Amino acid sequence: MTLALTPASVCQCFTLVSLCTSIADPNWIQVQNSSDPDSKLIYGVAFTMHAYQNRTDTGPLGGLHGWGMGLLYSLAALCYCAVLFSSSSFLMDFLGASVNQPKLVTSLHVSTAVSCVSVLGVCVACMCVIEHNLQRGSAGSQPGRSLVPGESFFIQMLGLLFSLAACAFAIKARPEPGRSCDYLSVGGDDTDTEPLIGQAEREE
């Protein structure tokens, strides 16, 4: 087994670190109170673990069964799927599987990038739901609240950039079967012509 620290695996390693950091950091979406800067609500992957203990904080999400809460659960599921794809693509690329199974490794890199895009898309959708609830003043929302993205959102954007770079390196490093076929065909033609040249010399 040949270990190979390729550029794609290095980029994918940084993607995995970014994903794990963004999951561990609870601040994906932050709702601030303009009248009280110390009073703020933080939503993210970690919030889904203890949402039922903080029911009063789910107001901007539309309640425990609102659209915002459902999007947060989807965000958590997509984050863990992205971690699974990222770790699998990194390990297979690092263990040298890209030489024997280039299509599989490339598809894992692409799946990681798609998962990262989906995570950001769901997070933006959740922000839109919270912003709508804050403007409408429903579900017990107080006036004077504003929404800002948290640091986990920007960390995830960094992870997306690394995953796209890993995809580019993986696609660029894939072998080109056309060149190997042409080389073999040229070699076959040379071996076929050698006996003909020998026969012509003997006939002369």
HELIX and SHEET records of a PDB file:
HELIX    1   1 PRO A    7  ALA A   24  1                                  18    
HELIX    2   2 ALA A   46  GLN A   53  5                                   8    
HELIX    3   3 ARG A   55  THR A   58  5                                   4    
HELIX    4   4 TRP A   67  PHE A   94  1                                  28    
HELIX    5   5 ALA A   97  ASN A  100  1                                   4    
HELIX    6   6 PRO A  102  ARG A  136  1                                  35    
HELIX    7   7 GLU A  151  LYS A  172  1                                  22    
HELIX    8   8 PRO A  177  GLU A  203  1                                  27    
SHEET    1   A 3 LYS A  40  TYR A  43  0                                        
SHEET    2   A 3 ILE A  29  ASN A  33 -1                                        
SHEET    3   A 3 ARG A 145  PRO A 149 -1                                        
END                                                                             
